[in-house]
Amino acid sequence: MSGDISRDHWKVPVQALTHANPDGMARLAACRDGSMTLHLTCAGTQVGVRLDVSRAAQLSTGIWEAAGVSQQLIGRLGAGWTPPPQPTTRSGQPASSLVTAPLSRHITPGRRPRHVGGEPTPANEGTTMDAEEARTIGWRLRRIREDRGKSLRVIAGLAGGMSTSTLHRIEHGQRAVTLSEIVALANALEIAPSELTRLPVPAPANGHTDSTTEAVRLALDAIDIDRPDGLVLPVAALRDQVAQIHAQRRACQFAEVATDLPGLIRNLHTTLDTGTDHGELLDLAVYLHVHVTRLWLYRVSAPTDLVRRTVFLAQRLAQKRDEVTALGMAGFSVADTLLVGGAFELGRAVLDSLALPPATADTAGLVCQLTMCHAQVAVLDGRPSDVAAPMDAAAELAERFGATGDDSLGCDHSPAEVGGRRVWLALEAGEPDQVVSIARDVDPERHPFLSGRAHYWMHYGCALARLRGRRNDAVRALRAAEDIFPIKVRRDPLVRDAIATLLPGTRNDAIGVELRRMAHRVGLPT
């Protein structure tokens, strides 16, 4: 193999995308250490190059970074080499132009997003998908119901007494659904909730997200068979790397997290297996899996089973540590994951079994998160009167200890975090008017982390989408969330449903143009 890349750079690939034609082959490989390599083959000659991973992550069709660099490689291969034909997008635009077109632009939260009501934002032309695969939760629900020969009345009755008119509106994209409704409808159809919320194929805002998800899965497989195959590193170096990747996750730098996470998981567990500094390494591993691995997988809509494997691993590590804060962190992640995944009874049982540590400056964030989790259970159980008490207790903790944003355990407990959680709970309770009322008293710019600001705008936009006459405000709010946290917004099934409810009757004004382009980016046919 020719080229100026040393053999030390070639890692074992764990996931690869390949394109071949009579003129040559391009292969983009994601490796176990989170790096990416591009192999080009033409006329019997092979060249390997290291990719700029952060740039590759911006592409919706990452393998065609090859198209952007192929001209630079011609000199290496000789003047007689002709590169394979450059691919184009559906619009006929060269795919290589995506290399220089960033997919997101940051805005100042709380202000009107740029390009809304003005110059339209370029759509992510690299995302292509079959129209049927891109339909909403309601479309999948209707297809499964009809395939099973069940009437609207039967499924509505089995879903906790939902009215047939409500179910009809959900199926026809006229009403968005909440998490508890998704679980109820999935139970009525005797399917997993993920069958209704799964991503279209190919997934929006992909980049190398899916290859990293697979790399994380393989890292967990390797840990399960006691062969993590990473590097033994000093504890101080691992501590710094965990702190850095957590900060990147909170800043919505998901490309950077995707680059580093699989290798860091392997290195941390390989070092843990040496038996030195066992307690501190167990704490670091629990911290990494609760705050980074779990939330990265959840935010990119990874398969539910993979998120659950992650939190169950964190729980086993915490049990080895046998310390109240480690057990509380891992238990919280397990309970939250089970609740979000629809396993309400299991999630409640785990939450009720946890012992709360004393609320101090070091533990206030954990206590606050566990307290808000009890409010979440009350909403999902249909007990709205039981929501106020735990949320008031969480607000008091935030006022006492939340000035810095999080505690030493990495748990956020700022007043803005509590306010944002109130917004989400009202949305989940099916009270969009209440969401708007609560949101007026929350200043997202005071949230210490970009991810928290994005979730405020996302939930606020989903609520506005359900209110008559608030379409323009809903688009502005969802666009603000997308500017901050594009990969979460573009891959979230509830956001996709909210956008679908806004599409019918869209005018050809600036808001309408922006809405249709957002629909394209989240994988909806327009």
Sequence and secondary structure as in RCSB ss.txt:
>XXXX:A:sequence
MSGDISRDHWKVPVQALTHANPDGMARLAACRDGSMTLHLTCAGTQVGVRLDVSRAAQLSTGIWEAAGVSQQLIG
RLGAGWTPPPQPTTRSGQPASSLVTAPLSRHITPGRRPRHVGGEPTPANEGTTMDAEEARTIGWRLRRIREDRGK
SLRVIAGLAGGMSTSTLHRIEHGQRAVTLSEIVALANALEIAPSELTRLPVPAPANGHTDSTTEAVRLALDAIDI
DRPDGLVLPVAALRDQVAQIHAQRRACQFAEVATDLPGLIRNLHTTLDTGTDHGELLDLAVYLHVHVTRLWLYRV
SAPTDLVRRTVFLAQRLAQKRDEVTALGMAGFSVADTLLVGGAFELGRAVLDSLALPPATADTAGLVCQLTMCHA
QVAVLDGRPSDVAAPMDAAAELAERFGATGDDSLGCDHSPAEVGGRRVWLALEAGEPDQVVSIARDVDPERHPFL
SGRAHYWMHYGCALARLRGRRNDAVRALRAAEDIFPIKVRRDPLVRDAIATLLPGTRNDAIGVELRRMAHRVGLP
T
>XXXX:A:secstr
 BSS  GGG   EEEEEEEEETTEEEEEEEETTS EEEEEEETTEEEEEE  HHHHHT SSGGGHHHHHHHHHHH
HH TT       B TTS BGGGGGG  S     TTS  TTSSSS     TT    TTTT  HHHHHHHHHHHTT 
 HHHHHHHTTS  HHHHHHHHTTSS   HHHHHHHHHHHTS THHHH   SS TT TTHHHHHHHHHHHHHHHHT
T        HHHHHHHHHHHHHHHHTT HHHHHHHHHHHHHHHHHHHTT TTHHHHHHHHHHHIIIIIHHHHHHT
T  HHHHHHHHHHHHHHHHHHT HHHHHHHHHHHHHHHHHTT HHHHHHHHHH       TTTHHHHHHHHHHHH
HHHHHTT GGGTHHHHHHHHHHHHHHGGGSB TT  B  HHHHHHHHHHHHHHTT HHHHHHHHTT  GGGSSSH
HHHHHHHHHHHHHHTTSTT HHHHHHHHHHHHHH HHHHHH HHHHHHHHHH TT  SSHHHHHHHHHHHHHT  
 
